[in-house]
Amino acid sequence: MAAAHMEQISDAELVVRARDRGDGVALDELLRRHRDTAYRVALRICL
């Protein structure tokens, strides 16, 4: 996926892609967007 395309996708859709489809690119994009440590830890736990 192109980087510009990823920026247009909502966080909720990225979570679904990462969780349900195992999309590592989606997870990387979420982690790039959210640098807050607590949020990143929560993502890792939930996904």
Wavefront OBJ file of the C-alpha trace (Angstrom):
o trace
v 0.000 0.000 0.000
v 1.207 3.455 -0.765
v 1.983 5.704 2.181
v -0.482 8.350 0.987
v -3.211 5.720 0.885
v -2.467 4.575 4.446
v -2.801 8.127 5.759
v -6.382 8.272 4.465
v -7.473 5.184 6.399
v -9.048 5.696 9.821
v -7.442 4.331 12.967
v -10.430 2.017 13.445
v -9.952 0.479 9.992
v -6.230 0.086 10.601
v -6.954 -1.759 13.861
v -9.328 -4.126 12.047
v -6.750 -4.758 9.342
v -4.004 -5.404 11.868
v -6.121 -7.552 14.190
v -8.311 -9.533 11.808
v -6.075 -9.769 8.766
v -2.644 -9.762 10.357
v -1.695 -6.702 8.304
v 1.708 -5.642 9.599
v 1.724 -2.497 7.460
v -1.485 -1.343 9.166
v 0.050 -1.946 12.590
v 3.181 -0.045 11.599
v 1.038 2.889 10.459
v -0.852 2.939 13.775
v 2.390 2.900 15.725
v 3.795 5.670 13.527
v 0.729 7.849 14.101
v 0.591 7.349 17.851
v 3.862 7.896 19.620
v 2.288 7.876 23.081
v 3.745 4.903 24.940
v 0.508 3.926 26.680
v -1.386 3.884 23.393
v 1.320 1.787 21.754
v 1.302 -0.723 24.604
v -2.494 -0.953 24.432
v -2.294 -1.629 20.694
v 0.205 -4.416 21.223
v -1.989 -6.002 23.912
v -5.191 -5.749 21.876
v -3.675 -6.939 18.644
l 1 2 3 4 5 6 7 8 9 10 11 12 13 14 15 16 17 18 19 20 21 22 23 24 25 26 27 28 29 30 31 32 33 34 35 36 37 38 39 40 41 42 43 44 45 46 47
